[in-house]
Amino acid sequence: MSTSHPATEPLEALAEELRSRNFSTRIVIPLNRIPQLQVMNPAAPALTEQVLAKPDSHGAWHYWFPWPTLIAAVDDIPTAADRIERVLAEVGRNTGGTPGADAPEVPASPTRSCPGEPHDIPDRLETTES
């Protein structure tokens, strides 16, 4: 039986891109939950966030912040990295990309109780009893 999860590969690809931008990354697989990519800005260690890779309600895979906010499609790693970099940028950091109209809005106070499509995406592994 394989312990691999389909989210691991896209998270590893994103981790590689973020490491090239001088972020620390680590994939964590909590018990009975989907894998998460922990991203930390070493220049400001308080700037840390988790990133998930999971399908939306139509089956298309995307990167998500856990509060949950869509980051980008898993096949658009540069855009995902740009958006994560902006969220975790310390004062004075040149993020390379400039926030545009297509950048996701990041709430000042993350909330998990707002209704909407991203909230009905489970973050737990489905289990079946035999």
C-alpha positions as CSV (number, residue, x, y, z in Angstrom):
1,M,0.0,0.0,0.0
2,S,1.4,3.4,-1.0
3,T,1.4,6.2,1.6
4,S,1.8,8.8,-1.2
5,H,-0.9,11.4,-1.5
6,P,-1.7,13.1,-4.9
7,A,-1.1,16.5,-3.2
8,T,2.6,15.7,-2.5
9,E,3.9,16.1,-6.0
10,P,2.5,19.6,-6.6
11,L,3.6,20.7,-3.1
12,E,7.1,19.5,-3.8
13,A,7.2,21.5,-7.1
14,L,6.1,24.6,-5.3
15,A,8.5,24.1,-2.5
16,E,11.4,23.9,-5.0
17,E,10.3,27.3,-6.5
18,L,10.0,28.9,-3.1
19,R,13.4,27.6,-2.0
20,S,14.9,29.3,-5.1
21,R,13.4,32.5,-3.7
22,N,15.1,32.0,-0.3
23,F,12.1,30.7,1.6
24,S,12.3,27.7,4.0
25,T,9.9,25.0,3.1
26,R,8.8,21.7,4.6
27,I,6.1,19.2,3.6
28,V,4.1,18.0,6.6
29,I,1.6,15.2,6.5
30,P,-0.6,15.3,9.6
31,L,-2.4,12.1,10.6
32,N,-5.6,11.6,8.5
33,R,-5.3,15.0,6.8
34,I,-3.9,16.1,3.5
35,P,-0.3,17.1,3.2
36,Q,0.6,20.7,3.8
37,L,3.5,22.8,2.7
38,Q,4.9,25.0,5.5
39,V,6.6,28.1,4.1
40,M,8.7,30.4,6.3
41,N,10.5,33.6,5.4
42,P,13.9,33.2,7.2
43,A,14.4,36.9,7.1
44,A,11.3,37.3,9.3
45,P,10.5,33.9,10.9
46,A,7.1,35.1,12.2
47,L,6.0,35.2,8.6
48,T,5.0,31.6,8.1
49,E,2.1,30.1,6.3
50,Q,0.7,26.7,5.3
51,V,-0.2,25.9,1.7
52,L,-2.5,23.1,0.5
53,A,-2.9,21.5,-2.9
54,K,-6.3,20.1,-3.5
55,P,-9.0,20.0,-6.1
56,D,-11.9,22.4,-6.2
57,S,-15.5,21.2,-6.5
58,H,-15.0,20.7,-10.2
59,G,-11.9,18.5,-9.8
60,A,-9.3,21.0,-10.9
61,W,-6.2,21.1,-8.7
62,H,-5.1,24.4,-7.1
63,Y,-2.9,25.7,-4.3
64,W,-4.9,27.1,-1.4
65,F,-4.2,29.0,1.8
66,P,-5.9,27.2,4.7
67,W,-8.3,30.0,5.6
68,P,-9.2,29.1,2.6
69,T,-8.2,31.4,-0.2
70,L,-7.3,30.2,-3.7
71,I,-3.7,30.9,-4.7
72,A,-3.3,29.6,-8.2
73,A,-3.7,26.4,-10.3
74,V,-1.0,23.8,-9.6
75,D,0.3,24.1,-13.1
76,D,1.0,27.8,-12.6
77,I,3.8,27.5,-10.1
78,P,5.4,31.0,-10.8
79,T,2.0,32.7,-10.0
80,A,1.5,30.7,-6.9
81,A,5.0,31.5,-5.7
82,D,4.6,35.2,-6.5
83,R,1.4,35.3,-4.4
84,I,2.8,33.4,-1.5
85,E,5.9,35.6,-1.6
86,R,3.7,38.7,-1.3
87,V,1.9,37.3,1.7
88,L,5.2,36.4,3.4
89,A,7.3,39.4,2.4
90,E,9.1,41.3,5.1
91,V,9.2,45.1,4.9
92,G,11.5,46.2,2.1
93,R,11.5,42.9,0.3
94,N,11.4,43.2,-3.5
95,T,8.9,40.5,-4.4
96,G,9.7,40.6,-8.1
97,G,6.1,40.5,-9.1
98,T,3.7,43.4,-8.6
99,P,0.3,42.9,-7.1
100,G,-2.3,43.1,-9.9
101,A,-6.0,43.1,-10.2
102,D,-5.8,39.3,-10.4
103,A,-4.1,38.9,-7.1
104,P,-6.2,37.2,-4.5
105,E,-7.4,39.4,-1.6
106,V,-5.9,38.2,1.6
107,P,-8.1,39.0,4.6
108,A,-6.5,40.9,7.5
109,S,-8.0,38.4,9.9
110,P,-8.2,34.9,8.5
111,T,-11.6,33.3,9.0
112,R,-12.8,29.8,8.3
113,S,-16.5,30.4,8.8
114,C,-17.4,32.4,5.6
115,P,-19.7,30.5,3.2
116,G,-18.5,29.9,-0.4
117,E,-17.2,27.2,-2.7
118,P,-13.7,27.0,-1.3
119,H,-15.1,26.1,2.2
120,D,-16.7,22.9,1.1
121,I,-13.4,21.4,0.0
122,P,-12.5,18.8,2.6
123,D,-9.1,18.8,4.2
124,R,-9.4,15.4,5.7
125,L,-8.6,12.1,4.0
126,E,-11.6,10.0,3.2
127,T,-11.6,6.7,5.0
128,T,-13.7,3.6,4.4
129,E,-14.3,0.8,6.8
130,S,-14.0,-2.8,5.6
